[in-house]
């Protein structure tokens, strides 16, 4: 672990602003090193030390973090060209990168909580410093208030677990004696910080604001990684206490599934591209929460696949929304008509990632939704009614987003559509992994 982590830390400390491409390349190389080191040697099992743990749950998310961090730096080259505190920006990205890798690999409950909360600081700085609108301060405060107020009760619960079990580690079997079955409300409090971070419906109001006000790098890291940090904590805690969900799983699944329908309906009436993509994330995370709460192997495998698939597809959609904003100076769906006339290549990318968002083959999104639908319907056949609505509406708002922007006649004030810059071709680095992961899913899961 240290031989892969220390070079990344040294790069972030001794980084020279002239070589942004080198930082991105090294991040991608580190992600491939993690992948090959722990998968080709059949070492894909628990690797527990006093502080660090790598297993099937943490390692794919570490690889995703490193890959998306490289994409963030390349997608934000405009900050370097315009010299908007570019050195500070790359330092914040790398700091967030290190914090997330440490959070995913932590074996200590309290250390994990510290890294879990520390990820808020670089995220808030990204939104407040490089955001677009004056409302970015309000969005940052929403992000801080929601996540901190939910995670402080979770901290008390974690301290109680440590005190009763006399152990700090995730892998300790002594934690199984904690009597969550007597106090279901205590289990809800323990999961509340993760459910807000995901976010679950009714605790999601901070997410659209943060996405709309954040720069492209902030939106990418929020959708691709920070949401998965909540999912990682949820799956890690339910794996330690697998029987604690018995009394509350049906309630949380019901809220998540109904919330998936409601947020899908909200997507159909959005005019802001970034807001539409943000609400679609809430819908997808509702499915992920339900799968993780289903207490089945297919449910946990589908939840992990959904986190990886959503990390690639949502990050690419936010990059394309940013490209569209840079070229047409608007995020409105209705003012961005006729992209097919000016840039057929951009329309191709919109088509590919729109069908990925609706879980069409041959992407890993399809495999994850099949697993989730099977595990959730196994819990109760009545869930099929809600799941059918979610699947139908997901196709609906994805087609609405694609057709409204790419087809039709262009507006009168749009006389030219600038060609895609070289940095914009980084979108392909989101498509290739999501297709290849479908072939190697057995090793990842």
Secondary structure, 3 states (H helix, E strand, C coil): CHHHHHHHHHHHHCCCCCCHHHHHHHHHHHHHHHHHHHHCCCCCCCEECCCEEECCCCHHHHHHHHHHHHHHHHHCHHHHHCCCCHHHHHHHHHHHHHHHHHHHHECEHHHHHHHHHHHHHHHHHHHHHHCCCCCHHHHHHHHHHHHHHHHHHHHHHHHHHHHHHCCCECCCHHHHHCCCCCCHHHHHHHHHHHHHHHCCCCCCHHHHHHHHHCCHHHHHHHHHHHHHHHHHHHHHHHHHCCCCCCCCHHHHHHHHHHHHHHHHHHHCCCCEHHHHHHHHHHHHHHHHHHHHCCCCHHHHHHHHHHHHHHHHHHHHHHHHHHHHHHHHCCCECCCCCCHHHHCHHHHHHHHHHHHHHCCCCCCHHHHHHHHHHHHHHHHCCCHHHHHHHHHHHHHHHHHHHHHHHHCCCCCCCCCCCCCCCHHHHHHHHHHHHHHHCCCCHHHHC
